[in-house]
Amino acid sequence: MSHALRWEKPFGLSTEDVPNWPSTEANGYQLDARLTDNPARDMFGKDHAKSFRAFRKKGAEHVKGELARFLAAHYRGGSTDMAAMLDKETQPSIREVWTPTAANFFSRVAGGYLDDLWRDLLDLAPEHLTATTFAKMKKGEKAERLEALFRGDGDLCSALAVTEEQAAKIAAWLPEGMK
């Protein structure tokens, strides 16, 4: 798995750097608990052979699960071919772990983008009252309104008469480049 084997890190993995943690301090991001629960214990001064035997006694399923969990937590990507193969095998769903919020997305794009997104998600014509009212808002208000829409705010969705099809579109929506 690695061409740079070292005594302390035989697979060349760094447990200090977890590149798959977002920069927005988890706002709108829910990392699978299996990647963060049960962190590795400090093994300094312990009998490694005894610990490894105890680990193996837990069975093949446990061993495979722990290996997969630790490798997934430290996955950095790779070639386009490798990424495509892993996507095909794992069929990841970004929206299962990430939801756009004002902090992690909407405040980072232009107001016009937010206007277009609002109209697209709600199937509104540009001259529709709901679209024109939204377009007149300040960018921060637009970001908050979109965050509420993506959060599934009951009052907002009811006031906008969000249909099942629109709700499904909102639930599946990803920005260009994340699809």
N, C-alpha and C positions, 0 to 999 in steps of 0.2 A: 503494500500500500504506500510505501514511501521509499524514495531513493536516498534519503538523508537520515538513516537510522542513527539514533543516539542512545547512550546508556540509560538516561533518565526518561526519555520519551521515545520508545521504540517505534512508534508509528508517526513520529514527526508532528503530532497534534499538540496544539497549545491550549491549555485549559484556562489561560489568563485572558484570551481574546475570543469572545463569542461574537462573530460578525453578523449574526442574524438578529441581533437586538436592535430595534429602531432608535433613531435619534430623538424622537419626541417623548421619551420616557414613558412608553407604553400607552400613550393617549390613543385610544381606538384600536389598540393592538393587544390581542390575547394569546400569548405564547402558550402552546400546549404544556400543561403542567408536567408531563412526563419528561420534558427536556430540562426542567429546573428543579423538580422535587428530588429528594434523596441525593444531595450532592456527595461527591466522593469524600471519604474521610481522610484525615491526615495519616499517612502510613509510616511516618518517620519513627524509626526504632522498633517497628513491629516485625514479626516473622512473616515475610511475604509469601513464602511457600505454604505455610499453614493457612494464611488468609486466602490464597488462591485455591487451595484444596476445598476450603469451606465454600467459596464462591461456586466452584464446579459442582459441589454436592447439591446445590439448589436446582440442578437440572438443566437440560439443554434449552428449554424454552426460556428460562430465566436468563441464562447466559446470552442467548441470541437477542433477547429483548434489551438487556443492558448494553450490549455492543452496539445495537442499532440506535439506541437512545443517545449514547455518548457520541457516536459518529454523526448523527443528525444534528446534534447541538453544535457541532464544530464544522459543519459543511460550509465551504467557502465558494463553491461553484466549480468552475473548470471550463473545459472546452464546450463549444456550442453543441457538439455531438453528444457529449456526456450529459449535459443539462437536458437535452431533448430526450435522451434515453431515460433519465431519472424522472422527468415529467410524465413520460408515457407509463412508466412502472408505478409511480406513486399517485398520479392524477391529483396534483395539489389543487386546492381551492383557496386562493388568496383571501376571499371574503369570509372564510371560516375563521381566520385569525386576524384580519384587518378590516376595519370599517373607517371610511373617510370621516374626519372630524374637522372642525374649524382649525385646530392647532396643527394637525398632521397633514392637511391637504388644502382645504378651502381657502385659508388665509394666504396660501402660497401661490395662488393662481390669480389671473386678472379678473376684474369684475365682469367683463364681457363674457368670459368663459363660464362664470357662474350663472349669468343670465341664460346663456345657451343651454347649459346643463339643466337648469330649472324647467325651461320650456320643453326640452327633450324628454325628461323624466315624467313630466305631467301631461305630455301630448298637447301643449298649448300653442296656439298661433301667436306670433309676435305682438299682435294688437289686442290679445285677450287681456281683460282687466287684471287677472292674477299675474300675468307676465309683465305688464306695464307697472303694476304696483311693486313687484319684486325688483324690477330694473331701476326704480327710483330710490331704492334703499341704499344705505351706505354699505361698503364692502363688508365690514365686520358683521353687520346685521344679516347680510346675505349668507355669509359663512355660517352664522349661528342657525339661521332658518334651514339651510341645507343639512347641517348636522342633525337638527331635530327631525327632519324628514328621513334621514338615513337611520336614525335611532328608532324610528317607528313611533314617534310621539303621537299618541292616540288623538289628542285634541286637534293637532295640526292636520293629521291624515284625514280625520273626520271633516274638518272645515274645508279641506281641499277636495273632498270626495275621491280619495285615492282608490282606484279600482284594484282588483286582484292582479291584473296584468301589469299595472303600473308598479304595484308593490313588488312583484317579481322582478321587474326591470331594475328597480332601486336595489333590491337585494343582490342582484347579479352584477351591477355596474362596477366597472373598473376604469381608471384613467388610461388613456392611450399609453402604451409602453408597458403596462402591467398585465395585459391580456395574454 
